[in-house]
């Protein structure tokens, strides 16, 4: 069976709230054998449940992993995630 792949950028969901965005993500996760979905994200909180996160810097791959792995590395992903999260803590 051929596996479908879809690529969606964040601008597609610019008017969607977090609940809708998460619902769409969960829908694709419920049928991982039939389809895969690639999100191009700027809002890193949306990537927490991703199977694989690829962090780009200057057009090249800087880090690859799942959220917990990348947070533990204390690298670029952690810095960007913490910076974005800070605006919601205040």
PyMOL Python script that loads the backbone (N, CA, C, O; Angstrom):
from pymol import cmd

cmd.read_pdbstr("""\
ATOM      1  N   UNK A   1       0.839  -1.176   0.000  1.00  0.00           N
ATOM      2  CA  UNK A   1       0.000   0.000   0.000  1.00  0.00           C
ATOM      3  C   UNK A   1       0.886   1.242   0.000  1.00  0.00           C
ATOM      4  O   UNK A   1       1.814   1.343   0.802  1.00  0.00           O
ATOM      5  N   UNK A   2       0.607   2.174  -0.885  1.00  0.00           N
ATOM      6  CA  UNK A   2       1.367   3.407  -0.976  1.00  0.00           C
ATOM      7  C   UNK A   2       1.021   4.327   0.184  1.00  0.00           C
ATOM      8  O   UNK A   2      -0.149   4.500   0.526  1.00  0.00           O
ATOM      9  N   UNK A   3       2.038   4.909   0.780  1.00  0.00           N
ATOM     10  CA  UNK A   3       1.852   5.834   1.895  1.00  0.00           C
ATOM     11  C   UNK A   3       1.800   7.261   1.360  1.00  0.00           C
ATOM     12  O   UNK A   3       2.721   7.705   0.675  1.00  0.00           O
ATOM     13  N   UNK A   4       0.730   7.973   1.670  1.00  0.00           N
ATOM     14  CA  UNK A   4       0.587   9.364   1.240  1.00  0.00           C
ATOM     15  C   UNK A   4       1.375  10.261   2.172  1.00  0.00           C
ATOM     16  O   UNK A   4       1.486   9.976   3.365  1.00  0.00           O
ATOM     17  N   UNK A   5       1.916  11.331   1.645  1.00  0.00           N
ATOM     18  CA  UNK A   5       2.626  12.318   2.444  1.00  0.00           C
ATOM     19  C   UNK A   5       2.070  13.688   2.107  1.00  0.00           C
ATOM     20  O   UNK A   5       1.930  14.045   0.937  1.00  0.00           O
ATOM     21  N   UNK A   6       1.758  14.446   3.133  1.00  0.00           N
ATOM     22  CA  UNK A   6       1.267  15.802   2.948  1.00  0.00           C
ATOM     23  C   UNK A   6       2.200  16.754   3.681  1.00  0.00           C
ATOM     24  O   UNK A   6       2.706  16.442   4.759  1.00  0.00           O
ATOM     25  N   UNK A   7       2.419  17.914   3.085  1.00  0.00           N
ATOM     26  CA  UNK A   7       3.224  18.960   3.710  1.00  0.00           C
ATOM     27  C   UNK A   7       2.323  20.151   3.942  1.00  0.00           C
ATOM     28  O   UNK A   7       1.657  20.628   3.023  1.00  0.00           O
ATOM     29  N   UNK A   8       2.304  20.633   5.179  1.00  0.00           N
ATOM     30  CA  UNK A   8       1.446  21.754   5.550  1.00  0.00           C
ATOM     31  C   UNK A   8       2.310  22.793   6.245  1.00  0.00           C
ATOM     32  O   UNK A   8       3.019  22.474   7.200  1.00  0.00           O
ATOM     33  N   UNK A   9       2.256  24.023   5.777  1.00  0.00           N
ATOM     34  CA  UNK A   9       2.998  25.058   6.486  1.00  0.00           C
ATOM     35  C   UNK A   9       2.093  25.772   7.480  1.00  0.00           C
ATOM     36  O   UNK A   9       0.868  25.710   7.385  1.00  0.00           O
ATOM     37  N   UNK A  10       2.709  26.436   8.415  1.00  0.00           N
ATOM     38  CA  UNK A  10       1.965  27.057   9.508  1.00  0.00           C
ATOM     39  C   UNK A  10       0.982  28.118   9.012  1.00  0.00           C
ATOM     40  O   UNK A  10      -0.054  28.335   9.640  1.00  0.00           O
ATOM     41  N   UNK A  11       1.286  28.772   7.909  1.00  0.00           N
ATOM     42  CA  UNK A  11       0.389  29.799   7.385  1.00  0.00           C
ATOM     43  C   UNK A  11      -0.979  29.235   7.016  1.00  0.00           C
ATOM     44  O   UNK A  11      -1.978  29.955   7.033  1.00  0.00           O
ATOM     45  N   UNK A  12      -1.023  27.949   6.684  1.00  0.00           N
ATOM     46  CA  UNK A  12      -2.291  27.292   6.379  1.00  0.00           C
ATOM     47  C   UNK A  12      -3.227  27.364   7.580  1.00  0.00           C
ATOM     48  O   UNK A  12      -4.446  27.452   7.428  1.00  0.00           O
ATOM     49  N   UNK A  13      -2.645  27.325   8.773  1.00  0.00           N
ATOM     50  CA  UNK A  13      -3.424  27.300  10.010  1.00  0.00           C
ATOM     51  C   UNK A  13      -3.386  28.623  10.762  1.00  0.00           C
ATOM     52  O   UNK A  13      -3.668  28.660  11.959  1.00  0.00           O
ATOM     53  N   UNK A  14      -3.042  29.704  10.081  1.00  0.00           N
ATOM     54  CA  UNK A  14      -2.857  30.986  10.746  1.00  0.00           C
ATOM     55  C   UNK A  14      -4.088  31.421  11.543  1.00  0.00           C
ATOM     56  O   UNK A  14      -3.955  32.081  12.573  1.00  0.00           O
ATOM     57  N   UNK A  15      -5.277  31.059  11.078  1.00  0.00           N
ATOM     58  CA  UNK A  15      -6.493  31.430  11.797  1.00  0.00           C
ATOM     59  C   UNK A  15      -7.038  30.305  12.677  1.00  0.00           C
ATOM     60  O   UNK A  15      -8.080  30.458  13.314  1.00  0.00           O
ATOM     61  N   UNK A  16      -6.336  29.191  12.709  1.00  0.00           N
ATOM     62  CA  UNK A  16      -6.776  28.066  13.541  1.00  0.00           C
ATOM     63  C   UNK A  16      -6.247  28.246  14.952  1.00  0.00           C
ATOM     64  O   UNK A  16      -5.116  28.688  15.152  1.00  0.00           O
ATOM     65  N   UNK A  17      -7.065  27.903  15.916  1.00  0.00           N
ATOM     66  CA  UNK A  17      -6.584  27.965  17.289  1.00  0.00           C
ATOM     67  C   UNK A  17      -5.802  26.694  17.611  1.00  0.00           C
ATOM     68  O   UNK A  17      -5.761  25.762  16.808  1.00  0.00           O
ATOM     69  N   UNK A  18      -5.189  26.662  18.778  1.00  0.00           N
ATOM     70  CA  UNK A  18      -4.370  25.524  19.169  1.00  0.00           C
ATOM     71  C   UNK A  18      -5.132  24.221  19.217  1.00  0.00           C
ATOM     72  O   UNK A  18      -4.584  23.166  18.898  1.00  0.00           O
ATOM     73  N   UNK A  19      -6.397  24.281  19.613  1.00  0.00           N
ATOM     74  CA  UNK A  19      -7.211  23.062  19.702  1.00  0.00           C
ATOM     75  C   UNK A  19      -7.437  22.475  18.311  1.00  0.00           C
ATOM     76  O   UNK A  19      -7.332  21.263  18.123  1.00  0.00           O
ATOM     77  N   UNK A  20      -7.744  23.321  17.347  1.00  0.00           N
ATOM     78  CA  UNK A  20      -7.964  22.836  15.979  1.00  0.00           C
ATOM     79  C   UNK A  20      -6.673  22.261  15.399  1.00  0.00           C
ATOM     80  O   UNK A  20      -6.687  21.202  14.772  1.00  0.00           O
ATOM     81  N   UNK A  21      -5.566  22.958  15.611  1.00  0.00           N
ATOM     82  CA  UNK A  21      -4.282  22.503  15.090  1.00  0.00           C
ATOM     83  C   UNK A  21      -3.930  21.140  15.687  1.00  0.00           C
ATOM     84  O   UNK A  21      -3.482  20.247  14.968  1.00  0.00           O
ATOM     85  N   UNK A  22      -4.127  20.978  16.981  1.00  0.00           N
ATOM     86  CA  UNK A  22      -3.841  19.698  17.650  1.00  0.00           C
ATOM     87  C   UNK A  22      -4.772  18.602  17.141  1.00  0.00           C
ATOM     88  O   UNK A  22      -4.345  17.462  16.961  1.00  0.00           O
ATOM     89  N   UNK A  23      -6.037  18.936  16.909  1.00  0.00           N
ATOM     90  CA  UNK A  23      -6.998  17.958  16.395  1.00  0.00           C
ATOM     91  C   UNK A  23      -6.572  17.422  15.034  1.00  0.00           C
ATOM     92  O   UNK A  23      -6.673  16.224  14.767  1.00  0.00           O
ATOM     93  N   UNK A  24      -6.101  18.304  14.192  1.00  0.00           N
ATOM     94  CA  UNK A  24      -5.643  17.887  12.858  1.00  0.00           C
ATOM     95  C   UNK A  24      -4.425  16.973  12.990  1.00  0.00           C
ATOM     96  O   UNK A  24      -4.326  15.952  12.309  1.00  0.00           O
ATOM     97  N   UNK A  25      -3.507  17.348  13.870  1.00  0.00           N
ATOM     98  CA  UNK A  25      -2.320  16.534  14.092  1.00  0.00           C
ATOM     99  C   UNK A  25      -2.690  15.147  14.612  1.00  0.00           C
ATOM    100  O   UNK A  25      -2.154  14.144  14.143  1.00  0.00           O
ATOM    101  N   UNK A  26      -3.601  15.089  15.574  1.00  0.00           N
ATOM    102  CA  UNK A  26      -4.032  13.804  16.131  1.00  0.00           C
ATOM    103  C   UNK A  26      -4.752  12.945  15.099  1.00  0.00           C
ATOM    104  O   UNK A  26      -4.635  11.720  15.120  1.00  0.00           O
ATOM    105  N   UNK A  27      -5.488  13.574  14.206  1.00  0.00           N
ATOM    106  CA  UNK A  27      -6.169  12.844  13.145  1.00  0.00           C
ATOM    107  C   UNK A  27      -5.155  12.093  12.289  1.00  0.00           C
ATOM    108  O   UNK A  27      -5.352  10.918  11.981  1.00  0.00           O
ATOM    109  N   UNK A  28      -4.082  12.760  11.906  1.00  0.00           N
ATOM    110  CA  UNK A  28      -3.068  12.098  11.089  1.00  0.00           C
ATOM    111  C   UNK A  28      -2.315  11.037  11.885  1.00  0.00           C
ATOM    112  O   UNK A  28      -1.902  10.023  11.322  1.00  0.00           O
ATOM    113  N   UNK A  29      -2.134  11.252  13.171  1.00  0.00           N
ATOM    114  CA  UNK A  29      -1.428  10.268  13.999  1.00  0.00           C
ATOM    115  C   UNK A  29      -2.254   8.998  14.171  1.00  0.00           C
ATOM    116  O   UNK A  29      -1.699   7.935  14.449  1.00  0.00           O
ATOM    117  N   UNK A  30      -3.556   9.093  14.012  1.00  0.00           N
ATOM    118  CA  UNK A  30      -4.407   7.919  14.196  1.00  0.00           C
ATOM    119  C   UNK A  30      -4.293   6.932  13.036  1.00  0.00           C
ATOM    120  O   UNK A  30      -4.718   5.785  13.168  1.00  0.00           O
ATOM    121  N   UNK A  31      -3.733   7.350  11.912  1.00  0.00           N
ATOM    122  CA  UNK A  31      -3.573   6.460  10.756  1.00  0.00           C
ATOM    123  C   UNK A  31      -2.150   6.551  10.208  1.00  0.00           C
ATOM    124  O   UNK A  31      -1.969   6.859   9.030  1.00  0.00           O
ATOM    125  N   UNK A  32      -1.134   6.289  11.037  1.00  0.00           N
ATOM    126  CA  UNK A  32       0.242   6.483  10.588  1.00  0.00           C
ATOM    127  C   UNK A  32       0.679   5.560   9.460  1.00  0.00           C
ATOM    128  O   UNK A  32       1.632   5.873   8.747  1.00  0.00           O
ATOM    129  N   UNK A  33       0.007   4.435   9.286  1.00  0.00           N
ATOM    130  CA  UNK A  33       0.376   3.519   8.211  1.00  0.00           C
ATOM    131  C   UNK A  33      -0.088   4.052   6.861  1.00  0.00           C
ATOM    132  O   UNK A  33       0.544   3.802   5.834  1.00  0.00           O
ATOM    133  N   UNK A  34      -1.184   4.780   6.869  1.00  0.00           N
ATOM    134  CA  UNK A  34      -1.771   5.261   5.627  1.00  0.00           C
ATOM    135  C   UNK A  34      -1.243   6.612   5.179  1.00  0.00           C
ATOM    136  O   UNK A  34      -1.253   6.916   3.986  1.00  0.00           O
ATOM    137  N   UNK A  35      -0.784   7.419   6.113  1.00  0.00           N
ATOM    138  CA  UNK A  35      -0.387   8.767   5.735  1.00  0.00           C
ATOM    139  C   UNK A  35       0.660   9.320   6.678  1.00  0.00           C
ATOM    140  O   UNK A  35       0.758   8.906   7.833  1.00  0.00           O
ATOM    141  N   UNK A  36       1.429  10.244   6.181  1.00  0.00           N
ATOM    142  CA  UNK A  36       2.333  10.999   7.037  1.00  0.00           C
ATOM    143  C   UNK A  36       2.086  12.471   6.752  1.00  0.00           C
ATOM    144  O   UNK A  36       1.661  12.849   5.661  1.00  0.00           O
ATOM    145  N   UNK A  37       2.355  13.271   7.731  1.00  0.00           N
ATOM    146  CA  UNK A  37       2.110  14.701   7.615  1.00  0.00           C
ATOM    147  C   UNK A  37       3.348  15.429   8.085  1.00  0.00           C
ATOM    148  O   UNK A  37       3.846  15.191   9.185  1.00  0.00           O
ATOM    149  N   UNK A  38       3.834  16.309   7.251  1.00  0.00           N
ATOM    150  CA  UNK A  38       4.986  17.130   7.594  1.00  0.00           C
ATOM    151  C   UNK A  38       4.496  18.543   7.844  1.00  0.00           C
ATOM    152  O   UNK A  38       3.918  19.171   6.957  1.00  0.00           O
ATOM    153  N   UNK A  39       4.725  19.045   9.052  1.00  0.00           N
ATOM    154  CA  UNK A  39       4.367  20.427   9.389  1.00  0.00           C
ATOM    155  C   UNK A  39       5.618  21.282   9.316  1.00  0.00           C
ATOM    156  O   UNK A  39       6.662  20.902   9.846  1.00  0.00           O
ATOM    157  N   UNK A  40       5.523  22.418   8.673  1.00  0.00           N
ATOM    158  CA  UNK A  40       6.592  23.412   8.681  1.00  0.00           C
ATOM    159  C   UNK A  40       6.167  24.453   9.707  1.00  0.00           C
ATOM    160  O   UNK A  40       5.238  25.223   9.465  1.00  0.00           O
ATOM    161  N   UNK A  41       6.844  24.478  10.854  1.00  0.00           N
ATOM    162  CA  UNK A  41       6.381  25.262  11.991  1.00  0.00           C
ATOM    163  C   UNK A  41       7.356  26.336  12.419  1.00  0.00           C
ATOM    164  O   UNK A  41       8.572  26.213  12.274  1.00  0.00           O
ATOM    165  N   UNK A  42       6.777  27.384  12.948  1.00  0.00           N
ATOM    166  CA  UNK A  42       7.531  28.410  13.652  1.00  0.00           C
ATOM    167  C   UNK A  42       7.169  28.346  15.130  1.00  0.00           C
ATOM    168  O   UNK A  42       8.023  28.559  15.991  1.00  0.00           O
ATOM    169  N   UNK A  43       5.901  28.052  15.427  1.00  0.00           N
ATOM    170  CA  UNK A  43       5.424  27.907  16.806  1.00  0.00           C
ATOM    171  C   UNK A  43       5.820  26.523  17.307  1.00  0.00           C
ATOM    172  O   UNK A  43       5.150  25.535  17.006  1.00  0.00           O
ATOM    173  N   UNK A  44       6.896  26.452  18.063  1.00  0.00           N
ATOM    174  CA  UNK A  44       7.469  25.167  18.451  1.00  0.00           C
ATOM    175  C   UNK A  44       6.600  24.355  19.394  1.00  0.00           C
ATOM    176  O   UNK A  44       6.750  23.135  19.458  1.00  0.00           O
ATOM    177  N   UNK A  45       5.697  24.990  20.127  1.00  0.00           N
ATOM    178  CA  UNK A  45       4.804  24.245  21.019  1.00  0.00           C
ATOM    179  C   UNK A  45       3.959  23.250  20.231  1.00  0.00           C
ATOM    180  O   UNK A  45       3.511  22.243  20.779  1.00  0.00           O
ATOM    181  N   UNK A  46       3.742  23.527  18.963  1.00  0.00           N
ATOM    182  CA  UNK A  46       2.967  22.630  18.112  1.00  0.00           C
ATOM    183  C   UNK A  46       3.735  21.371  17.743  1.00  0.00           C
ATOM    184  O   UNK A  46       3.149  20.411  17.242  1.00  0.00           O
ATOM    185  N   UNK A  47       5.035  21.365  17.986  1.00  0.00           N
ATOM    186  CA  UNK A  47       5.878  20.234  17.592  1.00  0.00           C
ATOM    187  C   UNK A  47       6.133  19.247  18.720  1.00  0.00           C
ATOM    188  O   UNK A  47       6.792  18.229  18.507  1.00  0.00           O
ATOM    189  N   UNK A  48       5.632  19.523  19.905  1.00  0.00           N
ATOM    190  CA  UNK A  48       5.938  18.705  21.084  1.00  0.00           C
ATOM    191  C   UNK A  48       5.625  17.224  20.872  1.00  0.00           C
ATOM    192  O   UNK A  48       6.382  16.371  21.334  1.00  0.00           O
ATOM    193  N   UNK A  49       4.540  16.901  20.193  1.00  0.00           N
ATOM    194  CA  UNK A  49       4.133  15.511  19.999  1.00  0.00           C
ATOM    195  C   UNK A  49       4.637  14.899  18.693  1.00  0.00           C
ATOM    196  O   UNK A  49       4.259  13.778  18.351  1.00  0.00           O
ATOM    197  N   UNK A  50       5.472  15.611  17.973  1.00  0.00           N
ATOM    198  CA  UNK A  50       5.946  15.117  16.676  1.00  0.00           C
ATOM    199  C   UNK A  50       6.845  13.895  16.838  1.00  0.00           C
ATOM    200  O   UNK A  50       7.573  13.776  17.824  1.00  0.00           O
ATOM    201  N   UNK A  51       6.788  12.996  15.871  1.00  0.00           N
ATOM    202  CA  UNK A  51       7.661  11.828  15.857  1.00  0.00           C
ATOM    203  C   UNK A  51       9.112  12.236  15.628  1.00  0.00           C
ATOM    204  O   UNK A  51      10.029  11.625  16.176  1.00  0.00           O
ATOM    205  N   UNK A  52       9.315  13.268  14.816  1.00  0.00           N
ATOM    206  CA  UNK A  52      10.658  13.738  14.508  1.00  0.00           C
ATOM    207  C   UNK A  52      10.613  15.247  14.296  1.00  0.00           C
ATOM    208  O   UNK A  52       9.755  15.763  13.580  1.00  0.00           O
ATOM    209  N   UNK A  53      11.540  15.936  14.924  1.00  0.00           N
ATOM    210  CA  UNK A  53      11.673  17.385  14.759  1.00  0.00           C
ATOM    211  C   UNK A  53      13.026  17.629  14.101  1.00  0.00           C
ATOM    212  O   UNK A  53      14.054  17.117  14.543  1.00  0.00           O
ATOM    213  N   UNK A  54      13.000  18.416  13.041  1.00  0.00           N
ATOM    214  CA  UNK A  54      14.236  18.784  12.351  1.00  0.00           C
ATOM    215  C   UNK A  54      14.387  20.293  12.484  1.00  0.00           C
ATOM    216  O   UNK A  54      13.544  21.059  12.018  1.00  0.00           O
ATOM    217  N   UNK A  55      15.466  20.702  13.124  1.00  0.00           N
ATOM    218  CA  UNK A  55      15.728  22.125  13.355  1.00  0.00           C
ATOM    219  C   UNK A  55      16.728  22.595  12.306  1.00  0.00           C
ATOM    220  O   UNK A  55      17.809  22.026  12.154  1.00  0.00           O
ATOM    221  N   UNK A  56      16.348  23.635  11.593  1.00  0.00           N
ATOM    222  CA  UNK A  56      17.220  24.197  10.558  1.00  0.00           C
ATOM    223  C   UNK A  56      17.863  25.488  11.052  1.00  0.00           C
ATOM    224  O   UNK A  56      17.246  26.273  11.772  1.00  0.00           O
ATOM    225  N   UNK A  57      19.106  25.688  10.654  1.00  0.00           N
ATOM    226  CA  UNK A  57      19.805  26.933  10.968  1.00  0.00           C
ATOM    227  C   UNK A  57      20.626  27.307   9.739  1.00  0.00           C
ATOM    228  O   UNK A  57      21.515  26.569   9.314  1.00  0.00           O
ATOM    229  N   UNK A  58      20.313  28.454   9.189  1.00  0.00           N
ATOM    230  CA  UNK A  58      21.043  28.896   8.007  1.00  0.00           C
ATOM    231  C   UNK A  58      20.891  27.960   6.823  1.00  0.00           C
ATOM    232  O   UNK A  58      21.798  27.844   6.000  1.00  0.00           O
ATOM    233  N   UNK A  59      19.748  27.290   6.731  1.00  0.00           N
ATOM    234  CA  UNK A  59      19.476  26.405   5.609  1.00  0.00           C
ATOM    235  C   UNK A  59      20.052  25.004   5.745  1.00  0.00           C
ATOM    236  O   UNK A  59      19.935  24.197   4.824  1.00  0.00           O
ATOM    237  N   UNK A  60      20.672  24.705   6.881  1.00  0.00           N
ATOM    238  CA  UNK A  60      21.200  23.363   7.101  1.00  0.00           C
ATOM    239  C   UNK A  60      20.599  22.770   8.377  1.00  0.00           C
ATOM    240  O   UNK A  60      20.118  23.495   9.247  1.00  0.00           O
ATOM    241  N   UNK A  61      20.636  21.462   8.470  1.00  0.00           N
ATOM    242  CA  UNK A  61      20.088  20.769   9.633  1.00  0.00           C
ATOM    243  C   UNK A  61      21.019  20.976  10.825  1.00  0.00           C
ATOM    244  O   UNK A  61      22.200  20.632  10.777  1.00  0.00           O
ATOM    245  N   UNK A  62      20.460  21.546  11.897  1.00  0.00           N
ATOM    246  CA  UNK A  62      21.234  21.788  13.119  1.00  0.00           C
ATOM    247  C   UNK A  62      21.004  20.683  14.147  1.00  0.00           C
ATOM    248  O   UNK A  62      21.937  20.269  14.834  1.00  0.00           O
ATOM    249  N   UNK A  63      19.761  20.203  14.253  1.00  0.00           N
ATOM    250  CA  UNK A  63      19.420  19.169  15.235  1.00  0.00           C
ATOM    251  C   UNK A  63      18.261  18.329  14.716  1.00  0.00           C
ATOM    252  O   UNK A  63      17.417  18.819  13.964  1.00  0.00           O
ATOM    253  N   UNK A  64      18.224  17.076  15.117  1.00  0.00           N
ATOM    254  CA  UNK A  64      17.122  16.171  14.798  1.00  0.00           C
ATOM    255  C   UNK A  64      16.808  15.357  16.040  1.00  0.00           C
ATOM    256  O   UNK A  64      17.714  14.891  16.731  1.00  0.00           O
ATOM    257  N   UNK A  65      15.519  15.188  16.322  1.00  0.00           N
ATOM    258  CA  UNK A  65      15.121  14.350  17.437  1.00  0.00           C
ATOM    259  C   UNK A  65      13.682  14.597  17.824  1.00  0.00           C
ATOM    260  O   UNK A  65      12.963  15.341  17.157  1.00  0.00           O
ATOM    261  N   UNK A  66      13.270  13.968  18.905  1.00  0.00           N
ATOM    262  CA  UNK A  66      11.950  14.235  19.465  1.00  0.00           C
ATOM    263  C   UNK A  66      12.093  15.350  20.489  1.00  0.00           C
ATOM    264  O   UNK A  66      13.202  15.696  20.898  1.00  0.00           O
ATOM    265  N   UNK A  67      10.962  15.905  20.897  1.00  0.00           N
ATOM    266  CA  UNK A  67      10.964  17.055  21.794  1.00  0.00           C
ATOM    267  C   UNK A  67      11.826  16.829  23.039  1.00  0.00           C
ATOM    268  O   UNK A  67      12.691  17.648  23.346  1.00  0.00           O
ATOM    269  N   UNK A  68      11.599  15.734  23.750  1.00  0.00           N
ATOM    270  CA  UNK A  68      12.335  15.481  24.993  1.00  0.00           C
ATOM    271  C   UNK A  68      13.842  15.363  24.747  1.00  0.00           C
ATOM    272  O   UNK A  68      14.650  15.859  25.532  1.00  0.00           O
ATOM    273  N   UNK A  69      14.204  14.704  23.656  1.00  0.00           N
ATOM    274  CA  UNK A  69      15.626  14.555  23.322  1.00  0.00           C
ATOM    275  C   UNK A  69      16.277  15.906  23.057  1.00  0.00           C
ATOM    276  O   UNK A  69      17.366  16.196  23.551  1.00  0.00           O
ATOM    277  N   UNK A  70      15.586  16.728  22.264  1.00  0.00           N
ATOM    278  CA  UNK A  70      16.142  18.029  21.912  1.00  0.00           C
ATOM    279  C   UNK A  70      16.197  18.971  23.109  1.00  0.00           C
ATOM    280  O   UNK A  70      17.124  19.772  23.233  1.00  0.00           O
ATOM    281  N   UNK A  71      15.205  18.873  23.988  1.00  0.00           N
ATOM    282  CA  UNK A  71      15.231  19.696  25.202  1.00  0.00           C
ATOM    283  C   UNK A  71      16.405  19.283  26.085  1.00  0.00           C
ATOM    284  O   UNK A  71      17.059  20.138  26.683  1.00  0.00           O
ATOM    285  N   UNK A  72      16.679  17.983  26.173  1.00  0.00           N
ATOM    286  CA  UNK A  72      17.773  17.488  27.004  1.00  0.00           C
ATOM    287  C   UNK A  72      19.146  17.895  26.474  1.00  0.00           C
ATOM    288  O   UNK A  72      20.099  18.016  27.244  1.00  0.00           O
ATOM    289  N   UNK A  73      19.248  18.107  25.162  1.00  0.00           N
ATOM    290  CA  UNK A  73      20.524  18.513  24.559  1.00  0.00           C
ATOM    291  C   UNK A  73      20.911  19.947  24.922  1.00  0.00           C
ATOM    292  O   UNK A  73      22.080  20.322  24.836  1.00  0.00           O
ATOM    293  N   UNK A  74      19.918  20.748  25.330  1.00  0.00           N
ATOM    294  CA  UNK A  74      20.165  22.163  25.655  1.00  0.00           C
ATOM    295  C   UNK A  74      20.810  22.923  24.498  1.00  0.00           C
ATOM    296  O   UNK A  74      21.672  23.776  24.706  1.00  0.00           O
ATOM    297  N   UNK A  75      20.383  22.602  23.281  1.00  0.00           N
ATOM    298  CA  UNK A  75      20.934  23.241  22.094  1.00  0.00           C
ATOM    299  C   UNK A  75      20.015  24.322  21.540  1.00  0.00           C
ATOM    300  O   UNK A  75      19.300  25.000  22.279  1.00  0.00           O
ATOM    301  N   UNK A  76      20.057  24.462  20.234  1.00  0.00           N
ATOM    302  CA  UNK A  76      19.288  25.497  19.542  1.00  0.00           C
ATOM    303  C   UNK A  76      17.792  25.328  19.744  1.00  0.00           C
ATOM    304  O   UNK A  76      17.098  26.308  20.013  1.00  0.00           O
ATOM    305  N   UNK A  77      17.275  24.103  19.622  1.00  0.00           N
ATOM    306  CA  UNK A  77      15.838  23.870  19.804  1.00  0.00           C
ATOM    307  C   UNK A  77      15.407  24.315  21.196  1.00  0.00           C
ATOM    308  O   UNK A  77      14.397  25.004  21.339  1.00  0.00           O
ATOM    309  N   UNK A  78      16.156  23.933  22.215  1.00  0.00           N
ATOM    310  CA  UNK A  78      15.825  24.295  23.604  1.00  0.00           C
ATOM    311  C   UNK A  78      15.795  25.805  23.768  1.00  0.00           C
ATOM    312  O   UNK A  78      14.884  26.347  24.394  1.00  0.00           O
ATOM    313  N   UNK A  79      16.777  26.479  23.212  1.00  0.00           N
ATOM    314  CA  UNK A  79      16.840  27.940  23.299  1.00  0.00           C
ATOM    315  C   UNK A  79      15.624  28.576  22.642  1.00  0.00           C
ATOM    316  O   UNK A  79      15.002  29.474  23.209  1.00  0.00           O
ATOM    317  N   UNK A  80      15.286  28.104  21.438  1.00  0.00           N
ATOM    318  CA  UNK A  80      14.136  28.673  20.728  1.00  0.00           C
ATOM    319  C   UNK A  80      12.833  28.345  21.446  1.00  0.00           C
ATOM    320  O   UNK A  80      11.963  29.208  21.566  1.00  0.00           O
ATOM    321  N   UNK A  81      12.683  27.106  21.927  1.00  0.00           N
ATOM    322  CA  UNK A  81      11.460  26.697  22.614  1.00  0.00           C
ATOM    323  C   UNK A  81      11.267  27.517  23.886  1.00  0.00           C
ATOM    324  O   UNK A  81      10.177  28.034  24.131  1.00  0.00           O
ATOM    325  N   UNK A  82      12.309  27.638  24.690  1.00  0.00           N
ATOM    326  CA  UNK A  82      12.215  28.402  25.937  1.00  0.00           C
ATOM    327  C   UNK A  82      11.923  29.876  25.673  1.00  0.00           C
ATOM    328  O   UNK A  82      11.165  30.500  26.415  1.00  0.00           O
ATOM    329  N   UNK A  83      12.507  30.426  24.639  1.00  0.00           N
ATOM    330  CA  UNK A  83      12.264  31.827  24.281  1.00  0.00           C
ATOM    331  C   UNK A  83      10.802  32.048  23.914  1.00  0.00           C
ATOM    332  O   UNK A  83      10.192  33.027  24.344  1.00  0.00           O
ATOM    333  N   UNK A  84      10.239  31.137  23.119  1.00  0.00           N
ATOM    334  CA  UNK A  84       8.827  31.257  22.753  1.00  0.00           C
ATOM    335  C   UNK A  84       7.924  31.033  23.951  1.00  0.00           C
ATOM    336  O   UNK A  84       6.932  31.743  24.116  1.00  0.00           O
ATOM    337  N   UNK A  85       8.248  30.064  24.785  1.00  0.00           N
ATOM    338  CA  UNK A  85       7.403  29.735  25.942  1.00  0.00           C
ATOM    339  C   UNK A  85       7.388  30.875  26.945  1.00  0.00           C
ATOM    340  O   UNK A  85       6.390  31.068  27.639  1.00  0.00           O
ATOM    341  N   UNK A  86       8.449  31.617  27.034  1.00  0.00           N
ATOM    342  CA  UNK A  86       8.549  32.708  28.017  1.00  0.00           C
ATOM    343  C   UNK A  86       7.438  33.737  27.843  1.00  0.00           C
ATOM    344  O   UNK A  86       6.950  34.278  28.835  1.00  0.00           O
ATOM    345  N   UNK A  87       7.034  34.016  26.630  1.00  0.00           N
ATOM    346  CA  UNK A  87       5.985  35.018  26.413  1.00  0.00           C
ATOM    347  C   UNK A  87       4.635  34.573  26.960  1.00  0.00           C
ATOM    348  O   UNK A  87       3.757  35.402  27.203  1.00  0.00           O
ATOM    349  N   UNK A  88       4.463  33.256  27.156  1.00  0.00           N
ATOM    350  CA  UNK A  88       3.205  32.746  27.715  1.00  0.00           C
ATOM    351  C   UNK A  88       3.251  32.644  29.234  1.00  0.00           C
ATOM    352  O   UNK A  88       2.209  32.502  29.873  1.00  0.00           O
ATOM    353  N   UNK A  89       4.439  32.714  29.818  1.00  0.00           N
ATOM    354  CA  UNK A  89       4.592  32.623  31.267  1.00  0.00           C
ATOM    355  C   UNK A  89       4.349  33.956  31.957  1.00  0.00           C
ATOM    356  O   UNK A  89       4.044  33.991  33.150  1.00  0.00           O
ATOM    357  N   UNK A  90       4.480  35.040  31.228  1.00  0.00           N
ATOM    358  CA  UNK A  90       4.343  36.367  31.846  1.00  0.00           C
ATOM    359  C   UNK A  90       2.935  36.909  31.733  1.00  0.00           C
ATOM    360  O   UNK A  90       2.659  38.013  32.203  1.00  0.00           O
TER     361      UNK A  90
END
""", "prot")
cmd.dss("prot")
cmd.show_as("cartoon", "prot")
cmd.util.cbc("prot")
cmd.orient("prot")
